[in-house]
Amino acid sequence: MRSGILLLLLFTLTLRCAAAGAGEQAAACPTLPQFQSLMARLDTMDPAASLTALDAYAANPANDNPNACEALELDSLIAERERGLVVLAMGGREIVPGAVFHCNALQGRALVCNGTTEDGTAHPLAAGIRAEPLGHAVTATLVSKLPGMILQRLYLATIGGLLDGTPPKPLHGHQSGFRLDPGSKANILIAIFRAPPPWRIRKFAWYFDLQPAASDR
């Protein structure tokens, strides 16, 4: 009987400790009330309006949390909406970017864009990004509905080149139409936008699985 009571007491103590630990973990980095209010309103907004609201929130010093509890979530929410507001129209389809990065300045020859999250342009497999098949030259168009953002330049790159520090090559074309050719061996399209705060630079990347033409098989 005593052993049963002892086990019950130990079990109860364990549950209390677990609950206390969970409570401490949840309270360790509490989000600000204004952030919680913004989250409650996001679902009532269209993507462009919600992106503008998120950008404005992140750019306002009054919303700085000393513990930066919202930083990663804000970056993720902003990127999620941006991915739907800039697409690559190609072959009758609209392809969203495989990766989005935010920063205030591009670094080095590889145009690295480190912000809240590290630039992983050269590591799509680590992020589980699916490459789009590209077996022949096609004309593509960049379609942007990003509020307040201006396309600065398009670049072509290879994963191996970026890993080696080789600069992406500027794409000599226009947003309204340019050619993507597997013969160039480039398997990444990069678009750099000048943007309003909180980040001056927005970097988007599309990935391609280059497939040999039928005549080369």
Secondary structure, DSSP 4 states (H G I P E B T S, - for coil): -HHHHHHHHHHHHHHHHHHHHHHHHHHHSPPPHHHHHHHHHHTTS-HHHHHHHHHHHHH-GGG--TT-TTHHHHHHHHHHHHHHHEEEEETTEEE--SEEEEESS-BTTTTB--SSS---TT-TGGGTPPPEEE-S-EEEEEEE--TT-EEEEEEEE-HHHHHTTPPPEEP-SBTTBEEE-GGG---EEEEEEE--TT-SEEEEEEEEEE---GGG-
